[in-house]
Amino acid sequence: MALNNLRHALFLLLVALATSHIANASDPDITSDFIIPPSINAVDGNFFTYTGMRGILDADFPATFNVTKATMAELPALNGQSVSSAVLRYPARGSVNPPHTHPRSAELLLLIDGTLEVGFIDTTNKLYTQTLQIGDVFLFPKGLVHYQYNPDAENPATAISAFGSASAGTVSVPSSVFASGIDDAILAKSFKTDVATIQKIRAGLAPKA
């Protein structure tokens, strides 16, 4: 009887730990309509408005891939609301949003102009790809490495992404691996190459002066 009680207690403990992990795996629920930062004394419609994307769809395309975000950092009213968005612009001639992850959210991408080749890799290292046309929507599951590429040599592309977090986070695979402080010898062994090759990759990722 005592053994059964112990097993039952351990089971409940495991369930509690599991559900606690799930609950903390995304933005926490809030107990008010919205959260007001301590620095703000009065709230009106301006608090819920972000104007940083005005005119962005009519502006000239940047020389390289560009993303304009509306996250909690840009719009503090998003705190606790579990949502954010971004406008992504891909110039012609092979621009790319390099492989990256969003550790705190899935991404739902809507292509509004041009074409895109997109893909993500699951935890079994299987690659899922698709060529998107205007109006197509594509899901990048939470935390998985993914990318977008504009193969059109003549026409740019524009997409709008939605996230299920006020701060989804972005971890760039090239930058986090090669532009970090990981020792060259460790990277060379990991990628089965030599230190000179690793240093050449690092140099290519260094900010331009």
C-alpha positions as a printed NumPy array, in Angstrom:
array([[  0.   ,   0.   ,   0.   ],
       [  2.796,   2.377,   0.938],
       [  4.588,   1.574,  -2.341],
       [  1.439,   2.352,  -4.337],
       [  1.059,   5.667,  -2.519],
       [  4.691,   6.506,  -3.286],
       [  4.216,   5.68 ,  -6.983],
       [  1.068,   7.817,  -7.062],
       [  2.908,  10.721,  -5.449],
       [  5.808,  10.421,  -7.893],
       [  3.372,  10.302, -10.831],
       [  1.637,  13.469,  -9.662],
       [  5.013,  15.143,  -9.204],
       [  6.057,  14.239, -12.762],
       [  2.746,  15.51 , -14.152],
       [  3.166,  18.761, -12.223],
       [  6.692,  19.234, -13.54 ],
       [  5.596,  18.475, -17.106],
       [  2.647,  20.852, -17.059],
       [  4.781,  23.52 , -15.419],
       [  7.294,  23.248, -18.27 ],
       [  4.517,  23.531, -20.853],
       [  3.018,  26.546, -19.125],
       [  6.383,  28.309, -19.105],
       [  7.176,  27.435, -22.713],
       [  5.347,  30.49 , -24.103],
       [  4.351,  33.987, -23.038],
       [  2.747,  33.933, -19.569],
       [ -0.936,  34.775, -19.186],
       [ -1.753,  38.12 , -17.628],
       [ -4.514,  38.967, -15.162],
       [ -5.346,  42.391, -16.598],
       [ -6.456,  43.694, -19.973],
       [ -2.982,  45.005, -20.71 ],
       [  0.264,  45.924, -18.948],
       [  1.281,  49.554, -18.498],
       [  5.02 ,  50.213, -18.055],
       [  5.92 ,  52.107, -14.854],
       [  7.29 ,  54.996, -16.926],
       [  3.855,  55.759, -18.433],
       [  1.336,  57.728, -16.385],
       [ -1.576,  58.04 , -18.823],
       [ -2.75 ,  55.676, -21.55 ],
       [ -4.591,  56.575, -24.756],
       [ -4.73 ,  55.206, -28.298],
       [ -1.098,  56.158, -28.901],
       [  0.011,  53.508, -26.418],
       [ -1.435,  50.782, -28.646],
       [ -0.114,  52.253, -31.917],
       [  3.19 ,  51.574, -33.679],
       [  3.977,  53.849, -36.623],
       [  7.375,  52.449, -37.561],
       [  6.008,  50.676, -40.641],
       [  4.363,  53.684, -42.269],
       [  5.314,  53.876, -45.917],
       [  7.473,  50.76 , -45.754],
       [  5.623,  49.025, -48.598],
       [  6.112,  52.035, -50.862],
       [  9.76 ,  52.661, -49.988],
       [ 12.664,  51.682, -52.228],
       [ 13.951,  48.195, -51.598],
       [ 17.102,  47.88 , -49.479],
       [ 20.282,  46.483, -51.017],
       [ 20.103,  43.349, -48.857],
       [ 17.418,  41.425, -46.985],
       [ 15.708,  43.635, -44.424],
       [ 13.232,  43.027, -41.607],
       [ 11.163,  45.621, -39.742],
       [  9.744,  44.301, -36.476],
       [  6.783,  45.202, -34.306],
       [  7.651,  43.366, -31.098],
       [  7.433,  44.3  , -27.438],
       [ 10.667,  46.247, -27.848],
       [  9.06 ,  48.556, -30.428],
       [  5.501,  48.482, -29.057],
       [  5.46 ,  48.009, -25.258],
       [  1.676,  47.458, -25.325],
       [  2.399,  43.964, -26.699],
       [  3.698,  42.862, -23.298],
       [  1.521,  39.938, -22.188],
       [ -0.455,  39.786, -25.453],
       [  1.462,  36.838, -27.035],
       [  1.563,  38.383, -30.494],
       [  3.976,  40.353, -32.685],
       [  4.685,  40.851, -36.375],
       [  7.33 ,  41.773, -38.915],
       [  7.618,  42.967, -42.51 ],
       [ 10.317,  41.159, -44.48 ],
       [ 11.754,  42.575, -47.724],
       [ 13.883,  40.538, -50.116],
       [ 15.66 ,  42.382, -52.981],
       [ 16.019,  40.652, -56.339],
       [ 19.072,  38.648, -57.365],
       [ 19.13 ,  35.959, -54.704],
       [ 18.592,  37.713, -51.387],
       [ 18.226,  35.396, -48.404],
       [ 17.04 ,  35.427, -44.818],
       [ 19.741,  33.031, -43.529],
       [ 18.901,  29.919, -41.471],
       [ 17.663,  30.932, -38.035],
       [ 15.221,  29.97 , -35.285],
       [ 12.625,  31.692, -33.118],
       [ 12.926,  29.978, -29.721],
       [  9.705,  31.375, -28.255],
       [  7.219,  31.154, -31.134],
       [  6.091,  29.616, -34.386],
       [  6.045,  31.933, -37.42 ],
       [  3.198,  32.315, -39.913],
       [  4.454,  33.969, -43.105],
       [  2.173,  35.57 , -45.718],
       [  3.746,  36.423, -49.072],
       [  2.274,  39.658, -50.454],
       [  4.619,  40.314, -53.379],
       [  7.042,  38.303, -55.517],
       [  8.01 ,  34.679, -54.991],
       [  9.94 ,  32.936, -52.232],
       [ 11.584,  29.583, -51.712],
       [ 11.195,  28.639, -48.054],
       [ 12.057,  25.685, -45.888],
       [ 12.58 ,  24.347, -42.39 ],
       [ 14.335,  21.355, -40.829],
       [ 12.617,  19.198, -38.199],
       [ 14.279,  17.409, -35.285],
       [ 14.918,  14.326, -37.446],
       [ 16.901,  16.514, -39.903],
       [ 14.181,  16.246, -42.559],
       [ 13.935,  19.284, -44.821],
       [ 10.51 ,  20.633, -45.817],
       [ 10.511,  23.132, -48.699],
       [  7.977,  25.062, -50.729],
       [  7.894,  27.728, -53.446],
       [  5.436,  30.429, -52.417],
       [  3.336,  32.638, -54.687],
       [  1.519,  35.852, -53.76 ],
       [ -1.178,  35.095, -51.188],
       [  0.391,  31.862, -49.943],
       [  0.83 ,  31.311, -46.211],
       [  3.567,  29.078, -44.769],
       [  4.121,  27.86 , -41.202],
       [  7.542,  27.611, -39.601],
       [  7.096,  25.532, -36.418],
       [  8.364,  26.922, -33.143],
       [ 12.077,  26.606, -32.505],
       [ 12.981,  24.878, -35.793],
       [ 15.715,  26.131, -38.115],
       [ 14.238,  27.778, -41.218],
       [ 15.058,  30.186, -44.05 ],
       [ 13.59 ,  32.185, -46.944],
       [ 15.21 ,  32.855, -50.324],
       [ 14.206,  35.056, -53.266],
       [ 15.331,  33.222, -56.44 ],
       [ 14.018,  35.89 , -58.829],
       [ 16.794,  37.805, -60.579],
       [ 14.468,  40.652, -61.574],
       [ 11.752,  41.089, -58.952],
       [ 11.89 ,  41.69 , -55.194],
       [  9.599,  39.983, -52.693],
       [  7.739,  41.141, -49.579],
       [  6.228,  39.08 , -46.782],
       [  4.467,  39.719, -43.489],
       [  5.112,  37.398, -40.55 ],
       [  3.024,  36.88 , -37.43 ],
       [  4.353,  35.383, -34.197],
       [  2.633,  33.877, -31.168],
       [  4.855,  35.793, -28.769],
       [  5.443,  39.433, -27.969],
       [  9.164,  38.661, -28.203],
       [  9.751,  35.573, -30.342],
       [ 13.525,  35.993, -30.395],
       [ 15.793,  35.282, -33.345],
       [ 18.87 ,  33.054, -33.251],
       [ 20.88 ,  33.289, -36.477],
       [ 22.621,  30.002, -37.235],
       [ 25.634,  31.532, -39.067],
       [ 26.135,  34.252, -36.445],
       [ 25.56 ,  32.078, -33.386],
       [ 28.019,  29.454, -34.639],
       [ 30.715,  31.394, -36.49 ],
       [ 30.437,  34.933, -35.125],
       [ 30.521,  33.863, -31.491],
       [ 33.384,  33.   , -29.179],
       [ 33.483,  29.26 , -29.887],
       [ 37.092,  28.18 , -30.328],
       [ 38.251,  27.737, -33.946],
       [ 39.641,  24.265, -33.22 ],
       [ 36.326,  23.104, -31.758],
       [ 34.43 ,  24.358, -34.801],
       [ 36.967,  22.772, -37.15 ],
       [ 36.504,  19.386, -35.463],
       [ 32.722,  19.798, -35.368],
       [ 32.472,  20.58 , -39.078],
       [ 35.258,  18.169, -40.064],
       [ 37.39 ,  20.867, -41.641],
       [ 40.466,  22.909, -40.724],
       [ 40.994,  26.051, -38.678],
       [ 41.855,  28.112, -41.762],
       [ 38.432,  27.371, -43.281],
       [ 36.69 ,  28.334, -40.037],
       [ 38.611,  31.605, -39.897],
       [ 37.686,  32.357, -43.512],
       [ 33.987,  31.858, -42.697],
       [ 34.328,  34.077, -39.632],
       [ 35.924,  36.81 , -41.745],
       [ 33.042,  36.644, -44.211],
       [ 30.523,  37.18 , -41.416],
       [ 32.398,  40.071, -39.803],
       [ 30.618,  43.462, -40.008],
       [ 31.791,  45.568, -42.932],
       [ 33.793,  48.635, -41.891]])
